[in-house]
């Protein structure tokens, strides 16, 4: 088919558009979870990509037919969801045809904005366009600003964005415009979130909404404004999200180092299944290296380098979360634990790594809690939750992989390492968290630290 022609009669400028078919692609075709479907078209030599805001299981998507699979071997729920997908895809094909006819009969200065107006027309009718503008900005951020972001983080960000939609729903109609994406609008959103948090404190039957969730909801909007809208020159000014302070002390939030006898109890725990023994070894390795689960997976799969120091060897890896190098001392015990983990037969390192990139490490944490229960870790942990309520639970009910990292940091400080050195070992962006752990150490431990440093440096106090 020959290209269609659009002419600006005033500027005498020609534009040629070839009628290409609209195509649909999955964001992550290898995922085991429902993933986003994207609409992709090529117009005037450029590729345009829009989220359909539809999801489908990759193994239920027929790329050749460009439709979700309907089958008797699938559940009724899967077929129902896929029927919705197919209905919407056919509707989007029709909208694209209308869009193409429009740009061929009208001079268009911004093809992408026009495309979005046609594709997202139902949203404009059913709700306010503003929320979809933000959803499109979030997709842009995930695809182009931070394409290596984990699937679990994408889902979390989408959930955070939905809260802003509820805020917009409370606004007068005149305020439901792009102008709300300003410092004044962000301040109004902050006030809305604070009111929601305070109301939840008195409504014990509802899901709690704490200061951490509040700050995440505000920070995601500020991030989209600054890293997408401002960068794309959307006539929007930068904003600043000022965090709401958490009144809880660090030692009230819930992560505590394990005591030496508790680590020993885990090491010597009897009655574990073969799988639990392997997860136990992973946890002990994590205590020895102090890394997040995502970076523990890198150690298991050999995605690191070994560098020689003057006296010791160090594992050097780029952390998944911060993309900062961590320098892990390759101690004798560390080598022993790595060798033991490498001999595992049931917990596959590759599969373990995949889980840390996708759904998270729920299976690992569940195993840690079973092991802790069998090891008798009954110490009662007193925490203050996000709603300022005291919560008392035995350690085996709340322990997770992050306790290993906290234990490593505490042990390093007790052994005389300064916060900056520990920061480099653990791959933190700053030593702020390290110092909060340091602040929890007793006077006796501080004195012991000083003596350790004195012995290490072989100097006398005068």
Order of alpha helices (4+ residues) and beta strands (2+ residues): beta-beta-beta-beta-beta-beta-beta-alpha-alpha-alpha-alpha-alpha-alpha-alpha-alpha-alpha-alpha-beta-beta-beta-alpha-alpha-alpha-beta-beta-alpha-alpha-alpha-alpha-alpha
